[in-house]
């Protein structure tokens, strides 16, 4: 299931639950176990973790696999296929990679950093007795490296409610946009998904998924913030990252 389907499921709060067992166990730290073997031992939900991946702006060989950890999530794991795998939905093709996660936006999101040439990644974590598995993420670092830019138009005619708009790198490759507004110290202010290449803080008219914690604060005139957009494809590869600082007028 692709990102769009995943988001639709999230919006109506329905996740597909599959493959039950009587006893849940801790996620094994054994790189000889493939993901399907782990899932066969546990209750799990597929397409239940929001994840995507991008190559970095400073090292074309380095990929960051980003994910959103829901409340109560623990035991974060990254699994990968080999470079030749075609079907990203086949969990028997995924092997565990022993990597630590790093915080993004002061922990509101997290990511794995890898130089792997795997064809597909998926993120797995545990919430209570349930293992949650991300929609597969395609690795395109060689065929379509992520573009990085700071080019975004910011309209601040309406005080405290800036309108952000940006060009679409490729209509064909784009599926959705992920917008993040943070303070200068990287604290998350808002996190939203839209199908349009525009977002106004803080209006939800075109927002299809909202991961903003609690009620977002009013922006403070004269303070500096950072606006980030990820242009995400159907296979969850990030085509482009737009990131720019700005001062609220």
Order of alpha helices (4+ residues) and beta strands (2+ residues): alpha-beta-alpha-beta-beta-beta-beta-beta-beta-beta-beta-beta-beta-beta-beta-beta-beta-beta-beta-beta-beta-beta
